[in-house]
Protein backbone atom coordinates (compact mmCIF):
# COMPACT_ATOMS: atom_id res chain seq x y z
CA UNK A 1 0.00 0.00 0.00
CA UNK A 2 2.72 2.44 0.91
CA UNK A 3 4.55 1.75 -2.37
CA UNK A 4 1.35 2.61 -4.26
CA UNK A 5 0.96 5.82 -2.25
CA UNK A 6 4.61 6.76 -2.78
CA UNK A 7 4.31 6.24 -6.55
CA UNK A 8 1.22 8.46 -6.62
CA UNK A 9 2.84 11.21 -4.54
CA UNK A 10 6.31 10.95 -6.07
CA UNK A 11 8.00 10.67 -2.66
CA UNK A 12 7.06 9.89 0.93
CA UNK A 13 5.20 12.75 2.64
CA UNK A 14 3.70 13.04 6.09
CA UNK A 15 0.11 11.81 5.87
CA UNK A 16 -2.75 12.47 8.26
CA UNK A 17 -5.17 9.81 6.97
CA UNK A 18 -5.28 6.87 4.58
CA UNK A 19 -8.69 5.48 3.60
CA UNK A 20 -8.81 1.88 2.39
CA UNK A 21 -11.79 -0.06 1.06
CA UNK A 22 -11.79 -3.76 1.89
CA UNK A 23 -14.13 -6.43 0.59
CA UNK A 24 -14.98 -9.51 2.66
CA UNK A 25 -13.45 -11.79 0.02
CA UNK A 26 -10.11 -9.91 -0.13
CA UNK A 27 -8.43 -12.07 2.49
CA UNK A 28 -7.20 -8.91 4.24
CA UNK A 29 -7.75 -8.56 7.98
CA UNK A 30 -8.26 -4.91 8.98
CA UNK A 31 -6.86 -5.69 12.46
CA UNK A 32 -3.69 -7.21 11.02
CA UNK A 33 -3.28 -4.37 8.54
CA UNK A 34 -3.71 -1.78 11.31
CA UNK A 35 -1.16 -3.57 13.48
CA UNK A 36 1.60 -3.58 10.87
CA UNK A 37 0.75 -0.35 9.02
CA UNK A 38 1.77 2.19 11.69
CA UNK A 39 5.41 1.14 12.24
CA UNK A 40 6.01 0.62 8.52
CA UNK A 41 4.47 4.03 7.66
CA UNK A 42 6.74 5.75 10.20
CA UNK A 43 9.84 3.95 8.93
CA UNK A 44 8.98 4.76 5.30
CA UNK A 45 8.63 8.48 6.04
CA UNK A 46 4.84 8.81 5.98
CA UNK A 47 4.45 9.73 9.66
CA UNK A 48 1.62 8.22 11.69
CA UNK A 49 -1.49 8.52 9.52
CA UNK A 50 -4.87 7.37 10.75
CA UNK A 51 -5.91 4.24 8.86
CA UNK A 52 -9.63 4.29 8.02
CA UNK A 53 -11.44 1.27 6.61
CA UNK A 54 -14.53 1.30 4.42
CA UNK A 55 -15.95 -2.18 4.32
CA UNK A 56 -17.52 -3.19 1.04
CA UNK A 57 -20.20 -5.78 0.41
CA UNK A 58 -20.22 -8.62 -2.08
CA UNK A 59 -22.02 -7.56 -5.24
CA UNK A 60 -23.23 -10.31 -7.59
CA UNK A 61 -24.88 -10.45 -11.00
CA UNK A 62 -27.42 -13.12 -11.87
CA UNK A 63 -26.54 -15.02 -15.06
CA UNK A 64 -30.23 -15.83 -15.65
CA UNK A 65 -31.98 -12.47 -15.29
CA UNK A 66 -29.04 -10.00 -15.18
CA UNK A 67 -30.09 -8.60 -11.80
CA UNK A 68 -27.36 -7.06 -9.65
CA UNK A 69 -27.59 -7.13 -5.86
CA UNK A 70 -25.56 -7.43 -2.69
CA UNK A 71 -25.13 -11.03 -1.60
CA UNK A 72 -26.28 -11.32 1.99
CA UNK A 73 -25.28 -14.93 2.59
CA UNK A 74 -23.08 -17.36 0.62
CA UNK A 75 -24.98 -19.38 -1.96
CA UNK A 76 -28.15 -17.30 -1.67
CA UNK A 77 -30.56 -17.33 -4.59
CA UNK A 78 -31.23 -14.35 -6.81
CA UNK A 79 -34.00 -12.34 -5.18
CA UNK A 80 -35.59 -11.68 -8.60
CA UNK A 81 -35.63 -15.11 -10.28
CA UNK A 82 -34.34 -17.63 -7.71
CA UNK A 83 -31.29 -18.69 -9.75
CA UNK A 84 -28.05 -19.61 -8.01
CA UNK A 85 -25.99 -19.00 -11.17
CA UNK A 86 -24.37 -15.72 -10.19
CA UNK A 87 -21.05 -14.00 -10.83
CA UNK A 88 -19.16 -11.98 -8.24
CA UNK A 89 -18.71 -8.35 -9.34
CA UNK A 90 -17.03 -6.98 -6.23
CA UNK A 91 -16.02 -7.92 -2.73
CA UNK A 92 -12.44 -9.04 -3.38
CA UNK A 93 -10.89 -5.57 -3.37
CA UNK A 94 -8.38 -4.00 -1.06
CA UNK A 95 -7.99 -0.50 -2.47
CA UNK A 96 -6.40 2.74 -1.32
CA UNK A 97 -9.29 5.14 -1.83
CA UNK A 98 -7.67 8.33 -0.63
CA UNK A 99 -4.81 9.86 1.32
CA UNK A 100 -4.76 13.13 3.19
CA UNK A 101 -1.43 14.92 3.36
CA UNK A 102 -0.55 16.49 6.69
CA UNK A 103 -0.77 20.28 6.62
CA UNK A 104 2.73 21.68 7.17
CA UNK A 105 1.46 24.53 9.38
CA UNK A 106 -0.40 22.04 11.59
CA UNK A 107 2.61 19.71 11.70
CA UNK A 108 4.85 22.48 13.05
CA UNK A 109 2.61 23.18 16.06
Kinemage of the C-alpha trace (Angstrom):
@kinemage 1
@onewidth
@group {chain A} dominant
@subgroup {mainchain}
@vectorlist {calphas} color= white
{ca unk a 1} P 0.000 0.000 0.000
{ca unk a 2} L 2.725 2.435 0.910
{ca unk a 3} L 4.545 1.750 -2.370
{ca unk a 4} L 1.351 2.614 -4.261
{ca unk a 5} L 0.961 5.823 -2.246
{ca unk a 6} L 4.612 6.756 -2.782
{ca unk a 7} L 4.314 6.243 -6.552
{ca unk a 8} L 1.216 8.459 -6.618
{ca unk a 9} L 2.838 11.213 -4.536
{ca unk a 10} L 6.315 10.948 -6.072
{ca unk a 11} L 8.003 10.672 -2.660
{ca unk a 12} L 7.064 9.886 0.931
{ca unk a 13} L 5.203 12.754 2.644
{ca unk a 14} L 3.699 13.044 6.091
{ca unk a 15} L 0.106 11.814 5.869
{ca unk a 16} L -2.747 12.468 8.256
{ca unk a 17} L -5.173 9.811 6.969
{ca unk a 18} L -5.280 6.866 4.583
{ca unk a 19} L -8.692 5.476 3.602
{ca unk a 20} L -8.810 1.881 2.393
{ca unk a 21} L -11.795 -0.062 1.059
{ca unk a 22} L -11.787 -3.760 1.894
{ca unk a 23} L -14.130 -6.427 0.592
{ca unk a 24} L -14.981 -9.505 2.657
{ca unk a 25} L -13.446 -11.790 0.017
{ca unk a 26} L -10.109 -9.913 -0.128
{ca unk a 27} L -8.425 -12.073 2.491
{ca unk a 28} L -7.200 -8.905 4.240
{ca unk a 29} L -7.753 -8.558 7.977
{ca unk a 30} L -8.263 -4.913 8.984
{ca unk a 31} L -6.863 -5.687 12.456
{ca unk a 32} L -3.694 -7.214 11.024
{ca unk a 33} L -3.284 -4.373 8.543
{ca unk a 34} L -3.711 -1.784 11.315
{ca unk a 35} L -1.157 -3.567 13.484
{ca unk a 36} L 1.604 -3.583 10.870
{ca unk a 37} L 0.753 -0.354 9.018
{ca unk a 38} L 1.774 2.185 11.690
{ca unk a 39} L 5.409 1.142 12.238
{ca unk a 40} L 6.010 0.621 8.517
{ca unk a 41} L 4.474 4.029 7.660
{ca unk a 42} L 6.736 5.747 10.204
{ca unk a 43} L 9.837 3.949 8.929
{ca unk a 44} L 8.980 4.761 5.299
{ca unk a 45} L 8.632 8.485 6.036
{ca unk a 46} L 4.836 8.812 5.983
{ca unk a 47} L 4.450 9.734 9.656
{ca unk a 48} L 1.620 8.220 11.690
{ca unk a 49} L -1.491 8.520 9.524
{ca unk a 50} L -4.870 7.370 10.755
{ca unk a 51} L -5.910 4.243 8.860
{ca unk a 52} L -9.631 4.294 8.015
{ca unk a 53} L -11.445 1.267 6.611
{ca unk a 54} L -14.527 1.301 4.418
{ca unk a 55} L -15.949 -2.178 4.322
{ca unk a 56} L -17.516 -3.185 1.038
{ca unk a 57} L -20.203 -5.779 0.415
{ca unk a 58} L -20.221 -8.623 -2.076
{ca unk a 59} L -22.025 -7.565 -5.245
{ca unk a 60} L -23.229 -10.308 -7.587
{ca unk a 61} L -24.880 -10.446 -10.995
{ca unk a 62} L -27.420 -13.121 -11.874
{ca unk a 63} L -26.543 -15.022 -15.065
{ca unk a 64} L -30.232 -15.832 -15.647
{ca unk a 65} L -31.980 -12.466 -15.289
{ca unk a 66} L -29.041 -10.001 -15.177
{ca unk a 67} L -30.090 -8.599 -11.796
{ca unk a 68} L -27.356 -7.062 -9.646
{ca unk a 69} L -27.587 -7.133 -5.862
{ca unk a 70} L -25.563 -7.428 -2.691
{ca unk a 71} L -25.134 -11.027 -1.604
{ca unk a 72} L -26.275 -11.318 1.988
{ca unk a 73} L -25.283 -14.933 2.593
{ca unk a 74} L -23.081 -17.363 0.623
{ca unk a 75} L -24.981 -19.376 -1.965
{ca unk a 76} L -28.153 -17.298 -1.674
{ca unk a 77} L -30.562 -17.331 -4.594
{ca unk a 78} L -31.226 -14.348 -6.808
{ca unk a 79} L -34.003 -12.343 -5.180
{ca unk a 80} L -35.590 -11.685 -8.604
{ca unk a 81} L -35.627 -15.110 -10.278
{ca unk a 82} L -34.343 -17.634 -7.714
{ca unk a 83} L -31.293 -18.687 -9.749
{ca unk a 84} L -28.054 -19.612 -8.011
{ca unk a 85} L -25.987 -19.002 -11.172
{ca unk a 86} L -24.372 -15.716 -10.194
{ca unk a 87} L -21.048 -14.001 -10.832
{ca unk a 88} L -19.161 -11.981 -8.244
{ca unk a 89} L -18.710 -8.353 -9.345
{ca unk a 90} L -17.027 -6.975 -6.231
{ca unk a 91} L -16.020 -7.918 -2.728
{ca unk a 92} L -12.442 -9.035 -3.384
{ca unk a 93} L -10.889 -5.566 -3.365
{ca unk a 94} L -8.375 -3.996 -1.062
{ca unk a 95} L -7.985 -0.502 -2.471
{ca unk a 96} L -6.396 2.739 -1.320
{ca unk a 97} L -9.291 5.141 -1.829
{ca unk a 98} L -7.674 8.333 -0.627
{ca unk a 99} L -4.810 9.865 1.316
{ca unk a 100} L -4.758 13.130 3.192
{ca unk a 101} L -1.434 14.922 3.356
{ca unk a 102} L -0.547 16.490 6.685
{ca unk a 103} L -0.765 20.278 6.617
{ca unk a 104} L 2.728 21.678 7.171
{ca unk a 105} L 1.462 24.532 9.381
{ca unk a 106} L -0.399 22.036 11.589
{ca unk a 107} L 2.611 19.708 11.698
{ca unk a 108} L 4.848 22.478 13.049
{ca unk a 109} L 2.607 23.181 16.058
